[in-house]
Amino acid sequence: METAANAGLIVGFAGNFRPEEPITRLEMAVIMSRALGLRQAAPEVTEAEVTATLARFDDGASIESWGSTAVTQVVEAGLMQGRKLQEYAPQEDATRAEAVVVLKRLLENLGDI
């Protein structure tokens, strides 16, 4: 946990990490975007690209602004996709299966496996 915090991957809520709390898909997108940024692998995105990516999802308007660029980056990098064809489900808790798949894709993206 300390290593991830020191690397800037996790910031917490007002300085509290809350390790026992579930993580939402939006929060996971932000962490994965930051991880991509460690190796400059996070694609630069414009406001128009953010708007276009969010428009793909019926619930795109519910993706909070603090995570919209991250969602765009992880979707465009192929790390995450919608739960259903046109639903991102940003406030839903991520499952363990989703976390494993996203981590696998992240490592592949960074060339580590």
N, C-alpha and C positions, 0 to 999 in steps of 0.2 A: 504494500500500500504506500509506504513512504517513497519507494523508488518511483512509482507512478506519479505521485504528487510532485516529487522533485523534478520529474521530466515534464511537468505541466500537462499531463494527460487528464488528471482529475483535479478539480478545484474544490468541490464540496459545496455545501450550502452554508453561506455565512461562516466559512472556515471549519464547518463540521462535515466529516466524510460520510457518516451514517452507514457503516458497512453492513448492517443488518437489513437495510431498506432494499426493496426490489429496485431494479433499474428500468426506466422506460426505454422504449425504442428510440425516442428523441435523444435522451441522454447518452445512449450507446452510440448513436450517430456522431454526437459531438466528440466523444472520446476517440472513436475510430478516425475521425477527421484530424484530430490532434496527433494521433499516432502516424498517420500518413505524412503530416507536416514535419515529423522528426527527420524524415529523409527527403524532404521536399517533393514527396510523391502526391501530395494533395493537389488536385487540379485547381487552378485559378478559375474562379467563376464570376461572371458578371451578374448584375441585378436581373438582366433579361433572362439569363440561363436559370437563375433561381426561380423566377416567375414561371418559366416554361416547365421546369422539373416539377414544381409544386402543382402546376395545373394538370399534370398527368394523373394525380390522385384526387379522388372525390373528396377526401378529407384534407387536401393540401392547405386549405385556408386555416385549418386548426393547428398547423405546424407553427409554433411560436417563432417570432423573428430572431430570438437569440440562437436558434438552432437551424434556421432555414438554409444558411450557406453550408453548414455541415451536412445536412441531409442531401443537398444537391451534390456535394463532393463525394459522399459515399455511394450515392446512387450512380453517379457518372463513373466512378471508379469500379463499379460492379461489386462493391462490398455488401450492400444492402439493397433490398427491393421491397416492394409492397407485400403485405401479408396476403392480400387477395389481389386480383388483377389490378384494381384501381383504388386500393386502400392502403395507405402507409401505416396507419394506426400509431401515431406518434406518442400518445399517452398510455398505450397499452404496455404492460410489463413485458420485457423481453424474456423469452424462454431460454433454458440452458442450451437447447438444440440450436436456437438462433445464434446465441453467443458463440458456440463452437464453430458454426458455419462462417460467421463473420470473421472470427479470428483466423480461421484457415485461409479465407480469401485475402485477408490483410497480409498474412505471411507470404502467400503466393505473390501478391501485388508488390511486396517489398523485395521479392526474390530470395527469401530465406528458406523456402522449401520447393 
